[in-house]
Amino acid sequence: MFCPYCGREFGSTGSRFCPFCGQDLAPTVTLTERLSWIQMFRVLSPSEGGTKYRAVIVGGFAIIIAMIIAIVFIYATSPVSPSAEEPEIPTSDLVIIIDENSQITLDGDFSTGTLCAYQDSSGNIVIYLDKKVADGYDRFMWILRDDQKNAYNSITKDSAEISWLEPRVGQFTIVVYCYVGDEEVPADSFSGTLTYRGDKKVNNQWEYDGRTFTVNSTVTMQDIVKYTDPSIVSDAARAGKDPNAFLSFIVTDGTVADIQEKLATQYERYYGSFKVGSYGYADFVLSFVQSIPFAYDTMNYYQSDYWAYPAEILFNGCGDEEDHAILYTSLMRAAGYDCGLLVLPGSTISAISVDGIPESLDPPLGYKIGFKAYSGKIYVTADANSYNNAPLATMRTCYEMDSQGNFLYYGDLYKGDYGLYL
């Protein structure tokens, strides 16, 4: 037999101790439990006996080493798939796919990787601060704001991560204030936007002629993706600086067509059928558009001027003056009316051809009867913004027109790309 400690061979002595090194050879102790690496090399030493057993040990040791090398090689050459808990670093065009009809686009500090987000297995959106950034702070105040409703929720915690439970369609801003120790003033802050696009149910209720009307529709994600694609319109057009593109924002299909049909049904239920060009239906649709709240472009699109397609104002549930005008003009064209956009200094409204102006029309304070002749046809003004719910064929008194057709705004003459676009 061989001593597992010194490696020497000896015959049976009846003793539990090695006759050479004196180590305890109790059978309850195994070789692998007692051998150190140095002792293992001594067992493998060729200068001593035990050729048969040394060969077995050497062969086994070689197999183990080969297996370790193979495992390391497979792991090193295999593609590593990011787990759901550790997403890839976001880029400026990061999109979280919720399902075939829904997606969330991220921007702001998400584009730099400072803020990151992913959808967990429960369908919640986990938002977190990059670890390299978060390690420099002790407390974090998270604020999630619904940009359309101007409502927000906040929470302060030690963790640089929050979960957005049951996310919904809309546009949101996430802000995180970072604190060091017990300081009351944040040392830094980061923010980003999350635009959740999906099929959104639109429910509009408004008052007209002493009655309450309701129109329900759906803005599809396909419409939103189509009309927010930057390739379909230039930056200049989006900013309202390209007169040749003004009318490209007028659309009559999709959600616009659906809402127009439902508006016509509601109107005919109480007022009977109407013919194209009638004042009554045009005024009724105007009241619907005026029921959509006003909001500056800086809130919806984070830029000073942004011309929106009808699907966008319906999706957001609010918009500024030209957004309302574009929606109204689109609805009336879908109904067969002759109408267009009237671009004024400081505003954009609609102009529409109707059969006549009611004699009983009484403009509200700050408004007057408004119309414009164009190619021998009379177009009345339609101020679709929700300031004063002005009736059809009235316009603000701050606007005048001289004998040459130029516009006066608060008495000042304006020349340029102003006028009626049909």
N, C-alpha and C positions, 0 to 999 in steps of 0.2 A: 504494500500500500504506500501511498504518498502522503507526506505531511502537507496540509494546505497552507502552511505558513512559511516553512523553509524550502519546500519542494523536494526534499530528500526522500529516497525510497528505503523502506525497511520492512522486515517481516513482522508477523504478529508477535507481540510481546506480552499480551494480556493486560497491558497498562493503558490508561486513558490519556497518557502524556507522551509527546514525541521524545524518542531517546536522544535526538540531536539538539533541538531548540527548547524542549521542555514545555511547549504550548499545550493547553487542554484540548483534547481531541473528542470531547463529548459529542455523541451522535445527534443531539438535539440542536446543534448549531450547524447551519449549512455553509457551503463554500461562499455563496454570494453575499451572505449576511456578514461574514467576517473578513473577507479579503478587501484590502485597500488596493488602489491602483498600483502602488509600488510592489505589493505582495503578488499581485496578478502577474506583473512582469517577471517576478522571480520564478513563478510557476512555469512561465513560458521560456525561461532561460535554457538555451541549448547545451550549456556546459554541465548540466546535471541530467539525471536519469528521467525516465517516464516518457519515452518517445511516443508511444501509442496515445497516451492521454493528452500530451502536448499537441499532437496533430488534431485531435478532436476539438480542443479548446481553440486552437488557432483558426480552424475552419469555421467554427461557430462565430467567433469574433469577427471574421472577415464577412460572413453573411450579414451580421447585424450592421456593420459599417456600410455595406453595399445598400441595405434597405434604407438606412438613414439618408444616404446620398440621393437615392431615387426619390424619396419623399420630398426632400428639399428641392430637387430639380423640378418635380411636378408642380409644387406650390409656386416656385419662382416663375415658371413659364405659363401657368394658367392665367387667363384673364380674370381680373377681380371685379365682380359685379357689386356696385354700391348697394348696401342694405337700405331698407326703408327708413332706418333710423339715422343714417349718415348720408344725406344726399350730396350730389356733386356741388361744387361751388357754383352759385348762380351766375348767370351772365345777364347782360342788359335786356336780352329778349327771352328771359326765362319764362316758361309756361308750365304750369302744373295742370295736367290733364285730369279732370275729375271723371268724366265719362264722354261718350261720343257727342253729347249735346252741351257739355259744360267745360269750361277751362278758366284758370286764373292766371293773369299776366302780372308780373312783378316789375317794379321799377324803383327809382330812387336809390337808396343805399343797398337795395338788393342787387343792383347792377354791379356793385364793386365787391360783393361778397361779404361786406360788413354785416348785413342782415341776410339771413337764410330762411328758407321755408320748405316744407314738404307736407304731404298728406299722410297721416298715420293710418293704421289698419282699421280704426273706428270711423274714418271719414273726416276727422277733425284736421285743421291746418295748424301744424306746429311751427311757430316762428321763434327763431333764436338768434342771439348775437354770436358772431364768430368767436371761438374760444380764445384766440390770441388777443382779441380786443376786450373780451369780457373779463379776462384774468386781472385786468388793472383796476377793477371796481368791486365794491362790496354790496351795493344795493341797486335795484333797477325798478323804475316806475314805468310801467307799460300803459300806453293809451291807444285804444282802437276806436277810430272815429268813422261813423257812417257819413260820407261826404254829402250824399243826397239829402239825408234827413238832418244833417248837422247835429247828430247825437253821438255820444261817446261813452265808453266804459273804461275804467282805469283800475290798476292794481299795482301795489308795490310789493316786491318779494326779493329774496336773496338770489333767486335763480335768474339766469340770463336767458330764460326760455318761457314761453307761454303757449297755451293751446287755444285756438279759436274754435269754440264748440259750435257745431251745427252752422257752418258758414252758409251765407245766402248770397244770391245774385245782387250785385251792386258795386259801387266804388268805395273803397275804404283806404284810410291812411293809418299806418302804425307808427307810433313814436315811442322811443325808449329813452328815458333820462337816466344817466349813470351817475351814481354817488360814490364817494370815497369816505369810508368810516361813518361818523355821525354827522357829517356836514349836511346842512340843510339846502345848500345851493348845489345843483348838479355840476359835476366836472365836465360832462360832455353829453351830447344827445345825437341820436341817429333816427332817420325816418325813411319810410318807403311807402309805396302805394300798392294796393292789391285790387285789381279790377276783375271781379268775378262775372264772367259772361256765360249766360245760359238762357234757355227758354224762360222768359219772364212774363208772368201774367200781369196785365195792365188793367187796373180798375179805376175808372174815372166817374166821379159823381159831381154834378153841378146843378145850379138853379137857372132856369130860363122861363120867363113869362109866368112866374109864380108856380112853376112845376119843378119837380126834381127828376133829373134824368140820370141814367147810368149806362155806361158802355164798357163792356169787358172785351179784352182782346189779349193776344200773346205776341210778344216780340221775340222772334226766334234768334238763337245764337248765330245761325247762318246769316241773318240780316246784319247783325252787329259786326261779325267778322268781315262780311263783304264791304260794309260801308266805313269801317275803320281801317281798312287796308290802305296804307300810305301810297301804294302804287296807283290807286284810282284817281287821286287828286293831288295837285302840287301843294307845297307848303304855302305858296302865295295865295292860292285859291282858298285854302283853309283859313288863312288870316284875312279873307275878304279883300284882297288886293289885286285880284285878277278879274276884271269885269267880264271877260269872255267865259268865265267859269261860273258866274253867279247862278245861271239857270240849271247847271249840272246837278245842283243839290235838290232839284225838284224831282220827285219820284212818285209814281202812281200805282205801283204794284205792291205785292206782299202785305205787310201790316197796314199800310195806308189804304189799300183797296178794301181790306176787311173792315176797318173802322168806318170808312165812308159808307159802306153798305149798312152797317149797324146804325149809323147816324140817320141815314135816310129812313130806315124802318121805324126808328123812334119818332122822327118828325112826322111821318105819314100817319102814325097811330093817333096823333092828336090834331094835326092840321090838314090831313088829307094829302093827296098826291101833289107834287110840285113839278113845274117844268124848268128845264135848264135855263138859267138866267133870272129866275125869280129872286127878289130881294129877301123874302122870308127865310128860305132855306139857307142862303148865304149868311144871313145874320145868326141863324141858329148854330151853324157850324162854327162861326166866329166865337160864340159864347162858350162852346166846348174847348176850343184852343186856349181861350183866355182863362179857363179854369186850371190850366197847368201852371204851377208856380214859377215865378221868375228866379233866375239864379245867374250870377256872373260866370263867364267862361273860366275865370281864374279858379273857381271852385270845382267845376266839372272837369276841366281839361288842363288846368295849371298853365294857361297862357292867356294873354290879355284879350285876344280875339280869336275865335274858333267858329267857323261856320259848320254847323252840324246837319247831318241828314235827318229826316224824320224819325227813323228808327232810333237814333241816338237820344233825341229829346224824349221820346216815349220810354225808352229804356231807363234813362236817368230820372224821369219824372219831373224834370224842370229844365229851364233853358233861358237864354237871354232874348232880346228883341228879334234878331234875325232868325234865331231858331224857331220862334213862334211863327214868324212870317213864312218861313220855308215850309213848315208843317201845314199852315192854313192854305197856302197856295197849292201844295201837293194834294190836299184833300179836295179842294174845289176843282182842280184839273181832273182828278179822278171822277168827279161828279159830272164832268163835261163842260164846266164853266170856262170862259175866256178870262184869264187872270195872269198876273205876273208879280214881280217884286219891284217895289218902289224904293230905291236907294236914296236916302236923304242925308244931309249932314248930321252926323251923330246918331243916326238910327236907320233901320230898314223895316218897312212895313209892306203890306200887300196892296195891290190895286186890282179891282175886279169889275167886269162889265155886268150890270144888272138892269132890269127893265125900268126901274125908276126908284126915286127916293120917296118914302112916305111923307105926306104933308105934316103928319104929327111928330116927325122926328125932332127930338129936343136934345141937342148935344150937352153932355155934362160940363161942369165947370172946367175951364182950361181947354175946351175943345170947340171946334166949329165944323160946319158942313165942309166936307172935303171931296173934291173930284178933280180929274185931270182929263183933258181932251187929248186923244192920240189917234192920228190917222183917221180923223173924222168920227171917232167913237168915244163915248164918255166912259171913263173908268172911275169908280168911287173908291175912296180909301178904306182900308181895313186895318186898323191898328190892333194887332192880335196880342200884344203884350197884356199882362194881367194887372197893370197899374190901376186903371179906373174902369175896366170892362166897358170901354166906349163902344157904342153901337156902330154898325156898319155905316159907312159914308160920313164919318166924322174923323177929324184929325186935330192934332195939337195946334194951338194958336201961335206957337213960336215959329211955325213955318209959313212962309209966304212965297209967292212966285211973281217975278217981274214980267214985263211984256215980252221979253225975249225967251222966256221959259226957264230962266235961271232961278235957283232957289235962294231964298233969304232965310237965314236962321238967326232968330233974335235980331233981325234988322240988318245983319251982315250978309253980304253977297258971297255965295260959294259957287265956284266953277270946278268942274272935274268930272268924275265918272258917276255923277248923280243923275237920277232920272228913272224912267219906267223901263223895266226889262221884261219883255214878253216872249 
